[in-house]
Structures are given as structure tokens and as C-alpha cells.
């Protein structure tokens, strides 16, 4: 069986039932599960290793993302243009706290390897348990404007977008806090490589707080 077909078969055997019961719909061609939670779209995507080869390597990783088209419409109404994207948050499996990969032959790899038939059930059961116990709660937690904003600030990722998310949550004071955190970040890191973020912070500061 070709690597992608083998990955699909194992996803369908081990993950389709619990994720369908949780409201997700599977697209085999995209190796993706999606569901809508209020105004948020939650996505589980399985990324195949580019070096997969039948009988040699059948590996993949999982990625998790929350998006919202309402952010695009809100952004357009406020700033006269759509945002670069409507992603609220995203993470790879190995960056989710407490995520565990199975130990195979005394080695723990940060991938899900299905080439050995005798190991597939162990690999997929471990993935299923992590997904249900950790990944779906991560998706649900990020499907909230205030939680998503705080995560961005804590990651020093996009303070301007964090401001927007706080404003969408009706948290004006926290929106200002996010911008001030961004200004402080740039003062500490003057050689950082994203001048557009500084411009976005300044735009919001002038629009909402310097009137």
C-alpha cells in the first residue's frame, strides 16, 4: 500500500470514529479533519513526510489550527483591508505541552511512523489518546478571542493581532496592554526583522488610544 493510502487507512481505523463523534468531518484527500465551533473553524491536519517511500518510511505529523472568517470581516471594517490571514492560533503536535510520542525500540521520534505493521496500533493509539486528551482541548481553548490574544502576547508573536482579538472580546484595557507589551518588545529587540508589526502596533495605538 502506498504511504498516503496507508496513512489514510490508519486514520480511518483509529481516529475517524472518535473525531466524527466530536463533530469533525474528514477529508482524506487533504488529510484533514474540520469542525465549526461558533465563529471558529478548528482544523486537524496530518502532514506526510516528504521522504515517505513504500516499505521504507511512512511517517507523518499532526498540526492544529483555529481560524475565524469573522476576524477578516471585522478587520476589513476597522482598517479598510483584509488581514494577511484569518488564523487565530496554530501549533504542531510536538509543541503541545505534555504531548507524548511512542517509544519504539528504545527511541522516541517526533513523528508517527507506520512502516512497521507490528507497531502501527501502538503509534495510532498513542496519537488518538494525545489528540483527544490534549489537542482538542487546545483547539477549544484557542477558540476564544481573549485566550487567543493572551497566547499571542505570551509568545511575543503578534501584539497587533492580540490587540484586535482583545477588542473583539470587548476588553479595551487588555487591548492597550497588548500594544504596550509589543512596544516594550521592540524596544528590547530593535534589530528584530518585522518592521510591519511595529507599523501595525502604531496604527492601533493612534486609532484607539491616542485620540
RAWOGI-V91966 format. One line per field, one symbol per residue. psi: psi as a letter, one per 40 degrees, with the letter a starting at -180 (. if undefined). burial: 1 if it has 9 or more other C-alpha atoms within 8 Angstrom, else 0. A space follows every 10 residues. Layout:
# RAWOGI-V91966
psi->???
burial->???
This chain:
# RAWOGI-V91966
psi->hidddddddd dddddddddd deeihhgdde fhiiihhbei hhhhhhhihe eihhedhgii iiihihihdd ddddddddee iiidifhdii iideehhehh iihhfehhif ihhedhdeed dddddddddd dddddddddd defhdddddd ddddefcgdd ddddddddef gddddddddd ddddddddge eifgdddddd ddddddddee .
burial->0010011101 1101111011 0001110000 1111100001 1111111110 0111001111 1111111110 0110110000 0100011111 1110010010 1100000000 0111100011 0011111101 1101111110 1110111111 0110010111 1111111000 1001110110 1110110000 0000001101 1001110000 0
